[in-house]
Amino acid sequence: MILKTSRTAEYAEITVDYEKCNMCKLCLKVCKSSLYEENGKILVDQSKMFGCIGCGQCEAVCPLECIFVNGRTLSQDDFIPLPAKEQRANMEQLYSLLLSRRSTREFKNREVEQEVIDEILKAASTAPMGIPPSDVCVLVVKGKDKVREFAFDFVDTLQKMKWMFSSFMLKLWRLFMSKEEHEMMKNFIVPLMDFFPEKKEIGEDWVLYDAPLVMYFYGTLYADPVDPVIPATYAMITAQSLGLGTCMIGTIGPFIKKGANKFKEKYGIPQKHVPGVAVIFGYPVYKYKKAIKRTFANVKYY
Ligand SMILES: Cc1cc2nc3c(=O)[nH]c(=O)nc-3n(C[C@H](O)[C@H](O)[C@H](O)COP(=O)(O)O)c2cc1C
């Protein structure tokens, strides 16, 4: 059965160069769908599982370059040389990059260059996705003035939703929510409904902190809810490696899932989408002197 997504409604096509193939079968080992072996040959059966979804693993693993995947947005140009081992960050390097990241909310009055934005998008697009090709979309709002406009439009949108958080409505919400969700709504979301507009009134942007760049990662209706979060995280880490400060902004997504029609129309966000997460970027004003070790709520082994 073809796995239709927003970008494709076809199987990817697999071709094998049987002259070159030595039946090492690595492609068969990594394929979890359409490949099989018969009479000493690698064959394709698109009716097996979901057929070829274009994950590209068979071509990427083949040592003899004799199996090719095309379709579902993949073409031969997408298969590029693997970076040499010496070029890859090791644990120590990666861990120091991760440790050096802090959520940044104070930015220098300097725009983020287009080349830097391109690098961030290039790296973030390598993130895994539920089903290829990625159903994540990115809205890039570039420039301090435009980011402020975006933030203030969001605050205006929030204000129109305020009735949904009146004390009567809060009591009603409790019927559809867990105690913990309701607690978070009452103690975290409701105060923000007043806080953001009050700050806007005095010309302060407390949603996106006057950053010079914001990216909103969201999904098409085919996306898994976690799909947008993974490239957003990759984007943060990449930006860190490029000397930028970042902060993930979770306040926007949930509020524009439903309603917020004018806001979404203005910024080209589809009315129906899987809400994601925003990330702000910019050159940080402050340098941190210490890293912070963090812990998970719980780690259990079984
Ligand atoms: C899903 C998510 C949503 C977040 N949303 C916001 C936000 O709306 N505003 C904000 O100032 N920080 C936001 N943050 C940043 C956190 O507050 C921050 O990561 C946390 O305080 C820990 O600080 P650190 O990132 O410097 O370790 C968010 C972080 C995550 C992971």
The ligand as an SDF file (V2000), in Angstrom:
LIG
                    3D

 31 33  0  0  0  0  0  0  0  0999 V2000
    9.5930   22.8880   24.0890 C   0  0  0  0  0  0  0  0  0  0  0  0
   10.2220   24.1070   24.6670 C   0  0  0  0  0  0  0  0  0  0  0  0
    9.5080   25.2970   24.6790 C   0  0  0  0  0  0  0  0  0  0  0  0
   10.0810   26.4390   25.2040 C   0  0  0  0  0  0  0  0  0  0  0  0
    9.3720   27.6020   25.1580 N   0  0  0  0  0  0  0  0  0  0  0  0
    9.9230   28.7330   25.6300 C   0  0  0  0  0  0  0  0  0  0  0  0
    9.2240   29.9680   25.5180 C   0  0  0  0  0  0  0  0  0  0  0  0
    8.1130   30.0280   24.9860 O   0  0  0  0  0  0  0  0  0  0  0  0
    9.8130   31.0840   26.0110 N   0  0  0  0  0  0  0  0  0  0  0  0
   11.0530   31.0470   26.6010 C   0  0  0  0  0  0  0  0  0  0  0  0
   11.5370   32.0800   27.0290 O   0  0  0  0  0  0  0  0  0  0  0  0
   11.7580   29.8790   26.6820 N   0  0  0  0  0  0  0  0  0  0  0  0
   11.2310   28.7330   26.2000 C   0  0  0  0  0  0  0  0  0  0  0  0
   11.9320   27.5620   26.2660 N   0  0  0  0  0  0  0  0  0  0  0  0
   13.2960   27.5550   26.8180 C   0  0  0  0  0  0  0  0  0  0  0  0
   13.3500   26.9470   28.2180 C   0  0  0  0  0  0  0  0  0  0  0  0
   12.7590   27.8070   29.1160 O   0  0  0  0  0  0  0  0  0  0  0  0
   14.8130   26.6530   28.5470 C   0  0  0  0  0  0  0  0  0  0  0  0
   15.2640   25.6290   27.7170 O   0  0  0  0  0  0  0  0  0  0  0  0
   14.9900   26.2580   29.9930 C   0  0  0  0  0  0  0  0  0  0  0  0
   14.7360   27.3410   30.8180 O   0  0  0  0  0  0  0  0  0  0  0  0
   16.3760   25.7260   30.2740 C   0  0  0  0  0  0  0  0  0  0  0  0
   17.3540   26.6780   29.9330 O   0  0  0  0  0  0  0  0  0  0  0  0
   18.5750   26.3110   28.9770 P   0  0  0  0  0  0  0  0  0  0  0  0
   17.9780   26.0580   27.6180 O   0  0  0  0  0  0  0  0  0  0  0  0
   19.4730   27.5040   28.9950 O   0  0  0  0  0  0  0  0  0  0  0  0
   19.2110   25.0750   29.5130 O   0  0  0  0  0  0  0  0  0  0  0  0
   11.3880   26.4050   25.7460 C   0  0  0  0  0  0  0  0  0  0  0  0
   12.1010   25.2050   25.7040 C   0  0  0  0  0  0  0  0  0  0  0  0
   11.5330   24.0770   25.1700 C   0  0  0  0  0  0  0  0  0  0  0  0
   12.3200   22.7990   25.1300 C   0  0  0  0  0  0  0  0  0  0  0  0
  1  2  1  0
  2  3  1  0
  2 30  2  0
  3  4  2  0
  4  5  1  0
  4 28  1  0
  5  6  2  0
  6  7  1  0
  6 13  1  0
  7  8  2  0
  7  9  1  0
  9 10  1  0
 10 11  2  0
 10 12  1  0
 12 13  2  0
 13 14  1  0
 14 15  1  0
 14 28  1  0
 15 16  1  0
 16 17  1  0
 16 18  1  0
 18 19  1  0
 18 20  1  0
 20 21  1  0
 20 22  1  0
 22 23  1  0
 23 24  1  0
 24 25  2  0
 24 26  1  0
 24 27  1  0
 28 29  2  0
 29 30  1  0
 30 31  1  0
M  END
$$$$
